[in-house]
Amino acid sequence: MKTLKTLYELVKNSVETFASRTAFVMLGGEEVTYEEVGKRIEHVQELLLGAGLKPGDKVALLSSNMPNWGVCYLAVTTAGMVAVPILPDFTTEELDMIIEHSEAKALMVSDKLFTKISKPTIDRLNIVIRTKNLKALSQNVKAQGEKRIPAPEDLAVVIYTSGTTSKSKGVMLSHAALCAQVDMDYEIFPIDGSDVFLSVLPLSHTYECSIGLIYALSKGAKVVYLDRPPTAAALMPALKQVRPTVMLIVPLVIEKIYKHQVQAKFNSTAFWRTVTRPAFLRRYFHRIAGRKLMKVFGNRLRFLGIGGAKLDADTERFLLEARLPYAIGYGLTETAPLLAGATPDAVRLGSTGTAAPGVVLRLDNINPDTRQGEIVAKTPSIMLGYYKNPEATKEAFTADGWFRTGDLGELGKDGYLYIKGRLKNMIVGPSGENIYPEDIETVLNSHVCVADSIVTQQEGRLVALVHYNTEQLEAKFDEWRDEWENKKGEWERRKEEFKKELLEYVNSKVNRFSRISEVVEEKNEFVRTPTQKIRRFLYTKREANGSKQ
């Protein structure tokens, strides 16, 4: 197998080799062959060149998932220009800032997201192209540009992260870094032209773009896109119709399926709670539930990749016992993204697998008691740095040139990696203990009545902000469900009782210095990133401000 070093080589090879195959499908809409992808790429490049763009110029891409997203991304990068894929959940102010900071000269945008861009920003751009039909929406510059075949070390994309901390940074990835992921992925889990991907995560996120677009395209696979968010109502009929062989999801999607379809059933009556308590019976019923879930997925699923955030332990145990072909991957935007992964037949409960081929992992500043340290990595997919931010780039690497992930982990003797949480999230206890809020949140979220939670420190105490699973909570107090509007005081009293119950539940399962002091109800759903991680800084800041008042 020839190693491809640039996206130009990759596209040229795929368009020629798989010309008549279907590359992209919009569910219920158009189907685009590999040959047509090549033609559309040339058309987009003509529009950019007609607006005076040259190699190295930045082109922002702000679009919902569709076949033309990949066309636009590849048109820019294969012309020697630099794509700036932007996550759709940024605000107007953030979008304007990113377009200005990246010095983008052109914008490719989908209809709904176009309204989020301010007029002064539009007026500064050479050209704005509509992703739906690849026609110019506006053009302020008419001049002849130029393109060139990129080299492996050339900058391909700048990706502005949307993480759990407030400051967004532009990650610079080269052609070589992105193409190295193809070989990595293939060694872990080979695919071919018979594979069908169902793409439900934002393509502007490196996880979906590298594996769900670039890797799929390199092997002649078919990628099907949804025209709406992957809610249960949209996902179920799509799975039935597409019957994917490969799918990438974030933990929240599978956690919701497990909590609503499986856990809720097993907690619904005293009978179910009793029969599923013994491990051998629980495994038996999980296996039955697994067969039903495989049917929902279309009975062709070979690989369910889960990444982007921590997976709830109870959900993973179900996936393992249900024998679903899942695997958890670990990586960051800065590493394009994969650093570790496993195949479905080699998963270990709680682990993200071993280092990906070509990647070397080690732990720095190891705590001798816990054997945990910061995960640092050497990888061929490492970023070139943060765009126009040399200070942050320097901080991201150790003195000997390894990338600092900012994640705490533990490496087993067999090389399997176990993630503990973010170094920045770690709370230092009153006697210097290291407290990992993610571990406590995993216990909280395992309660059937908890939808999600965040553990913060307030005035030296651990406080849990909890968003309830209202449906389950009402079912728990079933006798009040019909009348609680008339007896709101009684409902509130019941909820206070539940807080105490939840406090006891959690504190009985965590170590002494990880016990929480208070449960506070968070009435609204937590604000999340595109990969469904909670924007933790919004709540830790609020708690810190609240404690000062």
C-alpha positions as semicolon CSV with decimal commas, in nm:
position;residue;x (nm);y (nm);z (nm)
1;M;0,000;0,000;0,000
2;K;0,145;0,333;-0,112
3;T;0,190;0,587;0,167
4;L;0,024;0,917;0,077
5;K;0,198;1,225;0,215
6;T;-0,038;1,507;0,110
7;L;-0,412;1,555;0,069
8;Y;-0,341;1,635;-0,298
9;E;-0,193;1,286;-0,351
10;L;-0,476;1,129;-0,152
11;V;-0,754;1,298;-0,353
12;K;-0,583;1,232;-0,688
13;N;-0,541;0,863;-0,600
14;S;-0,900;0,819;-0,478
15;V;-1,068;1,008;-0,764
16;E;-0,875;0,800;-1,020
17;T;-0,898;0,462;-0,841
18;F;-1,260;0,478;-0,722
19;A;-1,407;0,706;-0,992
20;S;-1,742;0,531;-1,037
21;R;-1,802;0,456;-0,668
22;T;-2,026;0,668;-0,448
23;A;-1,819;0,889;-0,218
24;F;-2,077;1,104;-0,036
25;V;-2,452;1,075;0,018
26;M;-2,695;1,322;0,174
27;L;-2,956;1,099;0,336
28;G;-3,273;1,146;0,131
29;G;-3,082;1,365;-0,115
30;E;-2,794;1,366;-0,361
31;E;-2,531;1,096;-0,415
32;V;-2,187;1,208;-0,532
33;T;-1,933;0,977;-0,700
34;Y;-1,558;1,004;-0,652
35;E;-1,530;1,132;-1,010
36;E;-1,787;1,405;-0,935
37;V;-1,595;1,498;-0,617
38;G;-1,291;1,562;-0,839
39;K;-1,494;1,782;-1,078
40;R;-1,648;1,984;-0,793
41;I;-1,305;2,037;-0,637
42;E;-1,183;2,188;-0,966
43;H;-1,492;2,411;-0,986
44;V;-1,440;2,549;-0,632
45;Q;-1,073;2,611;-0,705
46;E;-1,170;2,814;-1,015
47;L;-1,396;3,034;-0,796
48;L;-1,115;3,090;-0,544
49;L;-0,857;3,165;-0,815
50;G;-1,101;3,409;-0,978
51;A;-1,110;3,600;-0,648
52;G;-0,732;3,636;-0,641
53;L;-0,647;3,367;-0,385
54;K;-0,296;3,222;-0,377
55;P;-0,108;2,936;-0,207
56;G;-0,092;2,987;0,169
57;D;-0,407;3,202;0,178
58;K;-0,663;3,103;0,442
59;V;-1,019;3,000;0,354
60;A;-1,278;2,970;0,632
61;L;-1,528;2,682;0,611
62;L;-1,843;2,726;0,820
63;S;-2,100;2,467;0,719
64;S;-2,328;2,194;0,839
65;N;-2,238;1,839;0,729
66;M;-2,305;1,770;0,361
67;P;-2,119;1,623;0,061
68;N;-1,993;1,967;-0,037
69;W;-1,826;2,017;0,302
70;G;-1,560;1,764;0,204
71;V;-1,546;1,906;-0,150
72;C;-1,472;2,257;-0,015
73;Y;-1,218;2,137;0,242
74;L;-1,029;1,935;-0,019
75;A;-1,054;2,205;-0,287
76;V;-0,873;2,448;-0,056
77;T;-0,607;2,211;0,079
78;T;-0,520;2,046;-0,256
79;A;-0,463;2,391;-0,413
80;G;-0,191;2,471;-0,158
81;M;-0,421;2,703;0,034
82;V;-0,512;2,662;0,403
83;A;-0,858;2,556;0,523
84;V;-0,997;2,701;0,846
85;P;-1,286;2,467;0,943
86;I;-1,500;2,643;1,204
87;L;-1,723;2,468;1,455
88;P;-2,088;2,567;1,403
89;D;-2,161;2,644;1,768
90;F;-1,941;2,956;1,789
91;T;-2,119;3,289;1,849
92;T;-2,118;3,573;1,593
93;E;-1,849;3,753;1,793
94;E;-1,632;3,439;1,806
95;L;-1,681;3,372;1,434
96;D;-1,580;3,728;1,343
97;M;-1,277;3,698;1,570
98;I;-1,168;3,365;1,415
99;I;-1,209;3,490;1,058
100;E;-1,011;3,804;1,143
101;H;-0,743;3,627;1,348
102;S;-0,688;3,359;1,083
103;E;-0,663;3,631;0,813
104;A;-0,909;3,433;0,599
105;K;-0,961;3,585;0,254
106;A;-1,260;3,371;0,160
107;L;-1,552;3,198;0,330
108;M;-1,750;2,887;0,237
109;V;-2,074;2,879;0,430
110;S;-2,405;2,693;0,457
111;D;-2,732;2,883;0,447
112;K;-2,835;2,873;0,814
113;L;-2,486;2,964;0,940
114;F;-2,443;3,252;0,696
115;T;-2,672;3,467;0,912
116;K;-2,427;3,433;1,204
117;I;-2,154;3,626;1,019
118;S;-2,156;4,005;1,058
119;K;-2,178;4,232;0,750
120;P;-1,840;4,405;0,812
121;T;-1,673;4,062;0,808
122;I;-1,847;3,962;0,483
123;D;-1,742;4,294;0,325
124;R;-1,375;4,231;0,408
125;L;-1,363;3,892;0,228
126;N;-1,255;3,842;-0,134
127;I;-1,538;3,592;-0,194
128;V;-1,814;3,409;-0,008
129;I;-1,920;3,070;-0,153
130;R;-2,245;2,891;-0,070
131;T;-2,170;2,528;0,017
132;K;-2,513;2,405;-0,092
133;N;-2,463;2,476;-0,463
134;L;-2,098;2,595;-0,479
135;K;-2,191;2,938;-0,618
136;A;-2,060;3,277;-0,509
137;L;-2,288;3,460;-0,264
138;S;-2,072;3,773;-0,282
139;Q;-1,741;3,867;-0,443
140;N;-1,545;4,182;-0,358
141;V;-1,224;4,100;-0,546
142;K;-1,185;3,990;-0,907
143;A;-0,825;3,900;-0,988
144;Q;-0,635;3,597;-1,113
145;G;-0,491;3,391;-0,831
146;E;-0,277;3,080;-0,846
147;K;-0,248;2,735;-0,695
148;R;0,033;2,489;-0,636
149;I;0,074;2,126;-0,540
150;P;0,139;2,123;-0,164
151;A;0,442;1,959;0,000
152;P;0,400;1,722;0,299
153;E;0,537;1,978;0,544
154;D;0,305;2,256;0,419
155;L;0,030;2,389;0,643
156;A;-0,304;2,232;0,545
157;V;-0,551;2,350;0,811
158;V;-0,589;2,582;1,108
159;I;-0,852;2,453;1,352
160;Y;-0,980;2,675;1,631
161;T;-1,051;2,456;1,929
162;S;-1,376;2,478;2,122
163;G;-1,282;2,306;2,442
164;T;-1,386;2,316;2,804
165;T;-1,166;2,622;2,866
166;S;-1,267;2,963;2,741
167;K;-0,975;3,067;2,519
168;S;-0,981;2,934;2,163
169;K;-0,646;2,859;1,994
170;G;-0,574;2,793;1,627
171;V;-0,413;2,450;1,585
172;M;-0,192;2,427;1,274
173;L;-0,183;2,084;1,107
174;S;0,033;1,991;0,808
175;H;-0,054;1,763;0,517
176;A;0,188;1,503;0,655
177;A;0,020;1,509;0,998
178;L;-0,327;1,450;0,852
179;C;-0,210;1,181;0,608
180;A;-0,018;0,995;0,880
181;Q;-0,357;0,932;1,042
182;V;-0,464;0,723;0,742
183;D;-0,184;0,468;0,794
184;M;-0,246;0,471;1,170
185;D;-0,618;0,407;1,128
186;Y;-0,563;0,132;0,872
187;E;-0,324;-0,058;1,099
188;I;-0,574;-0,042;1,384
189;F;-0,891;-0,115;1,186
190;P;-0,874;-0,173;0,807
191;I;-1,161;-0,055;0,587
192;D;-1,231;-0,082;0,213
193;G;-1,476;0,021;-0,057
194;S;-1,753;-0,198;0,085
195;D;-1,771;0,006;0,406
196;V;-2,049;0,255;0,470
197;F;-1,995;0,536;0,724
198;L;-2,286;0,720;0,887
199;S;-2,148;1,064;0,974
200;V;-2,329;1,242;1,259
201;L;-2,055;1,451;1,426
202;P;-1,951;1,798;1,301
203;L;-1,695;1,762;1,020
204;S;-1,524;2,073;1,153
205;H;-1,406;1,861;1,445
206;T;-1,078;1,676;1,374
207;Y;-1,215;1,345;1,504
208;E;-1,485;1,324;1,237
209;C;-1,279;1,495;0,965
210;S;-0,968;1,276;0,997
211;I;-1,140;0,939;1,039
212;G;-1,490;0,991;0,899
213;L;-1,383;1,190;0,592
214;I;-1,010;1,164;0,506
215;Y;-0,965;0,798;0,607
216;A;-1,295;0,691;0,446
217;L;-1,210;0,878;0,124
218;S;-0,860;0,727;0,106
219;K;-1,003;0,372;0,087
220;G;-1,300;0,429;-0,143
221;A;-1,566;0,396;0,127
222;K;-1,910;0,563;0,117
223;V;-2,002;0,835;0,370
224;V;-2,368;0,918;0,442
225;Y;-2,464;1,249;0,608
226;L;-2,769;1,344;0,813
227;D;-2,931;1,682;0,747
228;R;-3,021;1,728;1,114
229;P;-2,873;1,678;1,465
230;P;-2,845;1,310;1,571
231;T;-3,138;1,302;1,813
232;A;-3,299;0,964;1,876
233;A;-3,592;1,062;1,650
234;A;-3,355;1,139;1,361
235;L;-3,100;0,866;1,427
236;M;-3,325;0,559;1,451
237;P;-3,477;0,580;1,100
238;A;-3,136;0,681;0,957
239;L;-2,970;0,370;1,105
240;K;-3,245;0,152;0,963
241;Q;-3,203;0,304;0,616
242;V;-2,822;0,333;0,599
243;R;-2,724;0,019;0,795
244;P;-2,370;0,152;0,853
245;T;-2,063;-0,068;0,892
246;V;-1,866;0,212;1,062
247;M;-1,986;0,495;1,282
248;L;-1,816;0,751;1,505
249;I;-2,002;0,892;1,802
250;V;-1,940;1,082;2,124
251;P;-2,020;0,915;2,460
252;L;-2,337;1,118;2,518
253;V;-2,517;0,950;2,227
254;I;-2,460;0,592;2,346
255;E;-2,504;0,691;2,713
256;K;-2,853;0,823;2,637
257;I;-2,943;0,502;2,453
258;Y;-2,818;0,292;2,747
259;K;-2,986;0,503;3,017
260;H;-3,323;0,533;2,841
261;Q;-3,349;0,192;2,677
262;V;-3,161;-0,043;2,910
263;Q;-3,096;0,102;3,255
264;A;-3,445;0,254;3,284
265;K;-3,597;-0,090;3,209
266;F;-3,378;-0,266;3,466
267;N;-3,472;-0,007;3,731
268;S;-3,841;0,009;3,643
269;T;-3,972;-0,250;3,891
270;A;-3,859;-0,444;4,195
271;F;-3,867;-0,761;3,982
272;W;-3,620;-0,623;3,725
273;R;-3,395;-0,477;3,996
274;T;-3,382;-0,818;4,165
275;V;-3,318;-1,034;3,856
276;T;-3,046;-0,806;3,714
277;R;-2,853;-0,779;4,042
278;P;-2,654;-1,106;4,005
279;A;-2,370;-1,051;3,757
280;F;-2,443;-1,362;3,549
281;L;-2,808;-1,260;3,498
282;R;-2,714;-0,899;3,424
283;R;-2,471;-1,022;3,155
284;Y;-2,743;-1,245;3,010
285;F;-2,995;-0,960;2,981
286;H;-2,727;-0,724;2,848
287;R;-2,654;-0,978;2,575
288;I;-3,023;-0,985;2,476
289;A;-3,034;-0,603;2,477
290;G;-2,715;-0,601;2,267
291;R;-2,872;-0,818;1,997
292;K;-3,171;-0,582;1,982
293;L;-2,940;-0,279;1,960
294;M;-2,737;-0,437;1,679
295;K;-3,064;-0,480;1,493
296;V;-3,139;-0,110;1,545
297;F;-2,797;-0,030;1,392
298;G;-2,886;-0,241;1,090
299;N;-2,697;-0,563;1,175
300;R;-2,393;-0,466;0,965
301;L;-2,199;-0,262;1,221
302;R;-1,830;-0,361;1,237
303;F;-1,689;-0,063;1,423
304;L;-1,850;0,184;1,664
305;G;-1,580;0,438;1,746
306;I;-1,634;0,638;2,064
307;G;-1,424;0,943;2,146
308;G;-1,416;1,311;2,232
309;A;-1,502;1,276;2,602
310;K;-1,502;1,028;2,890
311;L;-1,744;0,736;2,858
312;D;-1,959;0,649;3,160
313;A;-1,834;0,325;3,323
314;D;-2,177;0,158;3,347
315;T;-2,245;0,232;2,980
316;E;-1,914;0,080;2,876
317;R;-1,974;-0,230;3,086
318;F;-2,306;-0,271;2,904
319;L;-2,138;-0,233;2,561
320;L;-1,879;-0,494;2,657
321;E;-2,130;-0,742;2,797
322;A;-2,371;-0,678;2,509
323;R;-2,085;-0,764;2,269
324;L;-2,129;-0,453;2,059
325;P;-1,829;-0,388;1,829
326;Y;-1,719;-0,069;2,005
327;A;-1,376;0,079;2,070
328;I;-1,272;0,396;2,253
329;G;-1,012;0,620;2,094
330;Y;-0,805;0,893;2,256
331;G;-0,655;1,200;2,097
332;L;-0,657;1,577;2,063
333;T;-0,696;1,833;1,786
334;E;-0,324;1,904;1,829
335;T;-0,244;1,543;1,731
336;A;-0,485;1,524;1,434
337;P;-0,631;1,353;1,656
338;L;-0,552;0,986;1,731
339;L;-0,296;0,893;1,998
340;A;-0,436;0,564;2,128
341;G;-0,703;0,314;2,027
342;A;-0,810;-0,048;2,010
343;T;-1,010;-0,282;1,792
344;P;-1,347;-0,409;1,918
345;D;-1,197;-0,752;1,992
346;A;-0,921;-0,601;2,210
347;V;-1,104;-0,348;2,428
348;R;-1,044;-0,331;2,802
349;L;-1,298;-0,183;3,041
350;G;-1,201;0,176;3,123
351;S;-0,911;0,191;2,877
352;T;-0,862;0,383;2,552
353;G;-0,638;0,106;2,420
354;T;-0,266;0,112;2,344
355;A;-0,062;0,378;2,165
356;A;-0,157;0,406;1,797
357;P;0,098;0,276;1,543
358;G;0,386;0,524;1,516
359;V;0,291;0,694;1,843
360;V;0,496;0,674;2,164
361;L;0,336;0,765;2,499
362;R;0,490;0,824;2,839
363;L;0,383;0,968;3,173
364;D;0,555;1,272;3,327
365;N;0,553;1,384;3,691
366;I;0,417;1,049;3,809
367;N;0,251;1,041;4,150
368;P;0,420;0,745;4,328
369;D;0,102;0,662;4,521
370;T;-0,140;0,658;4,227
371;R;0,109;0,575;3,946
372;Q;-0,062;0,849;3,745
373;G;0,106;1,129;3,555
374;E;0,058;1,367;3,266
375;I;0,034;1,190;2,929
376;V;0,297;1,320;2,686
377;A;0,332;1,199;2,328
378;K;0,558;1,168;2,025
379;T;0,355;1,131;1,705
380;P;0,395;1,186;1,330
381;S;0,060;1,368;1,347
382;I;0,175;1,646;1,578
383;M;0,070;2,004;1,509
384;L;0,309;2,266;1,374
385;G;0,203;2,488;1,665
386;Y;-0,070;2,736;1,761
387;Y;-0,132;3,000;1,495
388;K;0,029;3,334;1,588
389;N;0,078;3,212;1,948
390;P;0,443;3,113;2,008
391;E;0,405;3,132;2,388
392;A;0,123;2,875;2,396
393;T;0,314;2,659;2,145
394;K;0,622;2,656;2,369
395;E;0,413;2,565;2,675
396;A;0,256;2,272;2,486
397;F;0,587;2,084;2,460
398;T;0,830;1,940;2,714
399;A;1,195;2,045;2,716
400;D;1,281;1,731;2,513
401;G;1,012;1,799;2,249
402;W;0,721;1,573;2,355
403;F;0,366;1,706;2,330
404;R;0,196;1,771;2,665
405;T;-0,164;1,654;2,643
406;G;-0,276;1,810;2,972
407;D;-0,447;1,480;3,055
408;L;-0,373;1,263;3,356
409;G;-0,341;0,893;3,289
410;E;-0,208;0,557;3,393
411;L;-0,026;0,309;3,170
412;G;-0,070;-0,062;3,238
413;K;0,222;-0,303;3,204
414;D;0,069;-0,423;2,875
415;G;0,066;-0,066;2,739
416;Y;-0,308;-0,002;2,779
417;L;-0,383;0,361;2,863
418;Y;-0,636;0,469;3,128
419;I;-0,741;0,836;3,133
420;K;-0,808;0,993;3,474
421;G;-0,909;1,343;3,367
422;R;-0,778;1,686;3,275
423;L;-0,481;1,816;3,473
424;K;-0,648;2,160;3,486
425;N;-0,965;2,008;3,632
426;M;-0,784;1,835;3,918
427;I;-0,880;1,970;4,260
428;V;-0,626;1,973;4,542
429;G;-0,787;1,866;4,869
430;P;-0,732;2,032;5,212
431;S;-0,445;1,793;5,292
432;G;-0,292;1,803;4,944
433;E;-0,487;1,506;4,803
434;N;-0,541;1,491;4,425
435;I;-0,915;1,483;4,358
436;Y;-1,039;1,405;4,007
437;P;-1,388;1,555;3,953
438;E;-1,443;1,330;3,649
439;D;-1,427;1,020;3,872
440;I;-1,693;1,160;4,106
441;E;-1,907;1,268;3,811
442;T;-1,894;0,916;3,670
443;V;-2,048;0,787;3,995
444;L;-2,309;1,065;3,999
445;N;-2,404;1,001;3,635
446;S;-2,446;0,630;3,702
447;H;-2,756;0,712;3,908
448;V;-3,065;0,659;3,692
449;C;-3,215;0,993;3,800
450;V;-2,907;1,198;3,702
451;A;-2,876;1,322;3,343
452;D;-2,540;1,497;3,396
453;S;-2,324;1,663;3,658
454;I;-2,020;1,877;3,735
455;V;-1,819;1,865;4,057
456;T;-1,661;2,195;4,162
457;Q;-1,478;2,328;4,466
458;Q;-1,645;2,606;4,662
459;E;-1,489;2,750;4,978
460;G;-1,289;2,431;5,025
461;R;-1,597;2,205;4,985
462;L;-1,684;1,974;4,697
463;V;-2,017;2,073;4,545
464;A;-2,202;1,873;4,277
465;L;-2,409;2,062;4,020
466;V;-2,666;1,810;3,897
467;H;-2,907;1,821;3,604
468;Y;-3,178;1,566;3,677
469;N;-3,330;1,314;3,444
470;T;-3,676;1,457;3,516
471;E;-3,865;1,167;3,362
472;Q;-3,692;0,917;3,590
473;L;-3,722;1,145;3,893
474;E;-4,096;1,181;3,839
475;A;-4,126;0,805;3,792
476;K;-3,939;0,758;4,122
477;F;-4,206;0,967;4,296
478;D;-4,482;0,824;4,081
479;E;-4,760;0,893;4,327
480;W;-4,695;1,266;4,298
481;R;-4,655;1,283;3,921
482;D;-5,019;1,367;3,844
483;E;-5,068;1,615;4,127
484;W;-4,733;1,781;4,181
485;E;-4,846;2,109;4,018
486;N;-5,106;2,138;4,296
487;K;-4,864;2,030;4,566
488;K;-4,543;2,196;4,452
489;G;-4,419;2,234;4,808
490;E;-4,440;1,858;4,854
491;W;-4,256;1,798;4,524
492;E;-3,976;2,032;4,633
493;R;-3,956;1,852;4,969
494;R;-3,925;1,521;4,783
495;K;-3,646;1,664;4,568
496;E;-3,459;1,777;4,881
497;E;-3,493;1,422;5,016
498;F;-3,356;1,292;4,689
499;K;-3,054;1,523;4,718
500;K;-2,969;1,358;5,051
501;E;-3,017;1,014;4,896
502;L;-2,789;1,109;4,606
503;L;-2,528;1,246;4,846
504;E;-2,524;0,916;5,037
505;Y;-2,518;0,716;4,711
506;V;-2,210;0,898;4,581
507;N;-2,021;0,921;4,909
508;S;-2,060;0,548;4,969
509;K;-1,881;0,479;4,640
510;V;-1,589;0,729;4,640
511;N;-1,280;0,759;4,860
512;R;-1,288;0,969;5,176
513;F;-1,142;1,290;5,033
514;S;-1,363;1,276;4,719
515;R;-1,689;1,294;4,914
516;I;-1,921;1,578;4,816
517;S;-2,073;1,818;5,069
518;E;-2,372;1,942;4,874
519;V;-2,589;1,867;4,572
520;V;-2,720;2,170;4,383
521;E;-2,983;2,128;4,112
522;E;-2,891;2,269;3,771
523;K;-3,232;2,325;3,611
524;N;-3,106;2,379;3,254
525;E;-2,898;2,137;3,049
526;F;-2,525;2,205;3,066
527;V;-2,370;2,405;2,780
528;R;-2,156;2,175;2,567
529;T;-1,887;2,173;2,299
530;P;-1,956;2,006;1,960
531;T;-1,815;1,679;2,096
532;Q;-2,058;1,706;2,388
533;K;-1,803;1,788;2,658
534;I;-1,945;2,029;2,915
535;R;-1,797;2,378;2,896
536;R;-1,672;2,341;3,249
537;F;-1,524;2,690;3,279
538;L;-1,872;2,847;3,259
539;Y;-1,969;2,672;3,583
540;T;-1,642;2,677;3,775
541;K;-1,618;3,053;3,711
542;R;-1,975;3,099;3,829
543;E;-1,911;2,900;4,145
544;A;-1,592;3,094;4,215
545;N;-1,776;3,424;4,169
546;G;-2,062;3,303;4,383
547;S;-1,829;3,210;4,669
548;K;-1,689;3,564;4,678
549;Q;-2,025;3,731;4,718
